[in-house]
Amino acid sequence: QVQFVESGGGLVQAGGSLRLSCVVSGDTFNAMGWYRQVPGKERELVAAVSRGGLTSYEDFVKGRFTISMDDAKNTVYLQMDNLKPEDTAVYYCNPGFVAGRPYDYWGQGTQVTVSS
């Protein structure tokens, strides 16, 4: 059974940093992404990484966030620097699409709150 266990969230002041972790068990995926969601809005992609080390970022986090994957530990990280209040959200990891279809299992997420 696949599980995504996200951790590392918390309360931080604007300009601060957090490092999120996502431990994947039950399967391996060629790529993983970090997503975030605020109440009343759709979940949005933040960044993605492939097992080959290719990364991509949404414009609103470029230069501030860094995604990485430890293949041996089957763990995905998101280093978040220079956090802004608008980064406040619940953050989730997910492979996005598998075999051309949206992967519809989500973990519990980890709450990130950035105070101004």
C-alpha positions, 0 to 999 in steps of 0.5 A: 500500500502506497503511503506519502508521509509529509513532515517539516512544516511549522510556523515561521516568520517572513524571510525564514526557512523550512525544510519539508520531507516526504517519505514514500513507501509501497512503491517508487515513482519516476518523478515526484512533486510538491503541491500546496493548497489553501482553503477555498482554492485548488491544489497547485503544483509548486515544484517537481523532480525526477529520479534523473535529477531534473527539476522544475519550479513554478514561477512564484517559488523560483529562486527561493525553493529547492526540490530534491530526491534521495533515491536510496531513502525514497524521500523527497525534500523541499527546502524553502527559503525567504518564505513569504506570507503567501506561501502559507498552505498545506503542502503535499507530495505526489507523483502527479500523473502515473501512466497518463492518469492523475494519481489520486492518493494524497497524504495528510500534508504538512501545514506551513504558516508564514507570519508577516 
